[in-house]
Amino acid sequence: MTEDLWESHATWWQREFTNGVDPEYKEQILPLVADLATGFEKILDIGCGEGQVARTLPGDLSRVFGVDRSWAQVSEALARSAGEHYLQASASELPFQNETFDAAVACLVFEHITDMSTAISEVARVLRPEGRFVFLLNHPLLQTPGSGWVEEHTPESSIQYWRIGQYLVEQETVEEVELGIRIPFIHRPLSVYLNTLTEQGLSLVRMLEPAPPEGFLERNDAYRSAQHIPRLLVLVCEKR
């Protein structure tokens, strides 16, 4: 079901989040990934979509590979390619030999992968010793299902706060992100990700929680009210 939804909504994602349309990608995610992947030669982009992350990676793009389960995404990535390579493949079954890559990137992907543990073990398998894994997630604490900005008004005052959903409960939901567009989402506590990374020999070396970029805040007055609530979590790991 997950794969079918991503396949059928691929053109929606391409229209709404690529080619500079989305300020979070343009102003924050793409520059962050490019910076954190600097100095690594052969790089794998896991869940690459139509390839916008892969195309912005530093260095020789002929040494960049992207994989995605959706053929609608992979075919578009091939059409837009600037020299990088793409394959249709699952994150849980990467079609590469052991210790192939110097670095791997997964951008807002693992919160949509059911078999997260196997996928992380595959990342560790294809990375060379001291290889880097740049792991970007929708922030699992602040983007928990049921979370959101709340404004309560009384005759005496107004209160604003960010409501946190059932953070400790692992749960899979299908969210209607706009009319007719339903996207699968799997919430896990941060500890699940960190413990799984550690168990697979991927050590955390840096963690980032950037504030939403200005272009995103300008989209809606309500977003400005939540400018100190991070939407993105970045984990930088190294293979031991």
C-alpha positions in Angstrom: 0.0 0.0 0.0 2.8 2.4 0.9 4.6 1.9 -2.4 1.3 2.3 -4.4 0.6 5.7 -2.7 4.0 7.0 -3.4 3.8 5.8 -7.0 0.4 7.4 -7.6 1.4 10.7 -6.0 4.8 11.1 -7.5 3.8 13.9 -9.9 2.2 15.8 -7.0 5.5 15.6 -5.0 7.5 16.7 -8.0 5.2 19.6 -8.6 5.1 20.8 -5.0 8.6 20.1 -3.7 11.2 20.4 -6.5 12.6 22.9 -9.0 12.9 25.6 -6.2 9.1 25.6 -5.4 9.5 24.5 -1.8 11.4 26.9 0.4 12.3 24.3 3.0 14.2 22.3 0.3 15.6 25.4 -1.5 16.7 27.4 1.6 17.5 24.8 4.1 17.6 21.1 3.2 19.6 21.2 0.0 22.3 23.6 1.3 22.6 21.5 4.5 23.0 18.2 2.6 25.5 19.7 0.3 27.6 21.0 3.2 27.4 17.8 5.2 28.4 15.7 2.2 31.4 17.8 1.2 34.6 15.8 1.1 33.1 12.5 0.2 33.5 11.1 -3.3 31.1 8.2 -3.9 27.6 9.0 -2.5 24.3 7.1 -2.3 21.0 9.0 -2.1 18.4 6.6 -0.6 14.8 7.4 -1.4 16.0 9.9 -4.0 12.6 10.8 -5.5 13.2 12.8 -8.7 16.8 13.5 -7.8 16.9 17.0 -6.5 19.1 16.1 -3.5 21.4 14.0 -5.6 21.9 16.8 -8.2 23.0 19.2 -5.5 25.6 16.9 -3.9 29.1 18.2 -4.1 31.9 16.7 -6.3 31.7 14.5 -9.4 28.1 13.7 -10.1 29.1 10.6 -12.0 30.0 9.1 -8.6 26.5 9.8 -7.2 23.8 7.1 -7.2 20.2 7.4 -6.3 17.6 4.7 -5.5 13.9 4.9 -5.0 11.0 2.3 -4.9 8.8 4.5 -7.2 9.4 4.1 -10.9 7.6 7.3 -11.5 10.2 9.1 -9.4 13.2 7.2 -10.9 12.1 7.8 -14.5 11.9 11.5 -13.8 15.2 11.5 -12.0 16.8 9.9 -15.1 15.2 12.5 -17.3 16.5 15.4 -15.1 19.9 13.8 -14.5 23.0 16.0 -14.6 25.3 13.0 -14.8 24.3 11.0 -11.6 22.9 7.5 -11.8 19.5 6.1 -10.7 18.1 2.7 -10.0 14.6 1.5 -8.9 15.3 -0.3 -5.6 14.1 -0.6 -2.0 16.0 0.9 0.9 15.7 -2.5 2.6 17.4 -4.3 -0.3 20.1 -2.0 -1.8 21.6 -3.4 -5.0 25.2 -2.7 -4.2 28.2 -4.7 -2.8 29.5 -4.2 0.7 31.5 -1.1 1.5 30.7 0.6 -1.9 30.1 4.2 -0.8 32.0 6.9 1.1 28.7 8.5 2.2 24.9 8.0 2.1 22.1 10.4 2.4 18.4 9.8 3.3 16.3 12.9 3.2 12.8 12.7 4.8 12.5 9.0 3.8 12.8 6.7 6.8 9.6 8.0 8.4 7.9 6.3 5.4 9.7 3.0 5.6 8.0 0.2 7.4 11.1 -2.1 7.8 13.3 0.7 9.2 15.8 -1.6 11.0 16.6 -3.6 7.8 17.0 -0.4 5.9 19.5 1.0 8.4 21.4 -2.3 8.3 21.6 -1.9 4.6 23.0 1.6 4.9 25.7 0.3 7.2 26.5 -2.6 4.9 27.1 -0.4 1.8 29.1 2.2 3.7 32.9 2.0 3.9 34.5 2.2 7.4 34.4 5.8 8.6 31.8 6.5 5.9 29.2 9.2 6.7 25.4 8.8 6.9 23.5 12.1 6.6 20.0 11.2 8.0 17.2 13.8 7.7 13.8 13.3 9.4 10.7 15.2 10.1 11.4 16.0 13.7 9.9 12.9 15.5 9.1 14.8 18.7 7.5 17.9 17.2 6.0 16.3 14.2 4.3 13.5 16.1 0.8 12.7 14.8 -1.6 14.9 16.7 0.9 17.7 17.3 0.3 21.2 16.2 0.1 24.9 17.1 -2.8 25.7 19.5 -4.2 29.1 20.3 -6.6 29.3 23.2 -8.6 32.5 23.8 -10.3 33.6 27.0 -11.9 36.9 28.0 -8.7 37.7 30.0 -5.9 36.4 27.8 -4.7 34.4 24.8 -2.4 31.4 25.2 -0.3 29.9 22.4 1.6 26.6 22.6 2.7 23.6 20.6 0.7 20.5 21.4 2.7 17.3 21.4 0.9 14.1 20.3 1.5 10.6 21.7 5.2 10.8 21.2 6.2 7.4 22.8 3.6 5.4 20.7 5.0 4.0 17.5 2.2 4.3 14.9 1.5 4.3 11.2 -0.9 6.7 9.8 -2.0 7.8 6.3 -2.3 11.6 6.3 -4.3 13.6 3.8 -1.8 16.4 3.2 -4.1 18.1 0.7 -7.4 17.2 -0.9 -7.1 13.8 -2.5 -3.4 13.3 -1.6 -2.9 10.7 1.1 0.7 10.0 2.3 1.8 7.1 4.6 3.7 8.2 7.7 5.3 6.1 10.4 6.1 7.8 13.7 8.9 6.5 15.9 10.5 8.1 19.0 14.0 9.4 18.4 15.4 6.7 20.7 14.3 4.0 18.3 16.3 5.7 15.5 19.3 6.3 17.6 19.4 2.8 19.1 19.0 1.2 15.8 21.8 3.3 14.2 24.1 2.4 17.1 23.2 -1.3 16.9 24.2 -1.3 13.2 27.6 0.4 13.9 26.6 3.9 12.9 27.7 6.4 15.6 26.1 9.8 16.0 28.7 12.6 15.6 26.5 15.6 15.2 22.8 16.5 15.6 21.1 19.6 14.1 17.6 21.0 14.8 17.4 24.1 12.5 14.6 26.6 12.8 12.3 26.8 9.8 13.7 28.9 7.0 12.4 32.4 6.3 10.7 31.4 3.0 8.6 28.8 4.9 7.6 31.3 7.6 6.4 33.8 5.0 3.9 31.4 3.6 1.4 31.8 6.5 1.1 34.1 9.6 0.5 31.0 11.7 3.9 29.6 10.7 5.6 32.7 12.0 4.0 32.0 15.4 5.8 28.7 15.5 9.2 29.9 14.2 11.0 28.5 17.3 9.6 25.0 16.7 12.0 22.9 14.5 10.4 20.8 11.8 13.6 19.1 10.7 16.0 16.8 12.5 19.4 16.1 11.0 21.6 13.2 12.4 25.1 12.9 11.1 26.6 9.4 11.7 29.8 7.7 11.0 30.4 4.0 10.4 32.7 2.5 13.1 
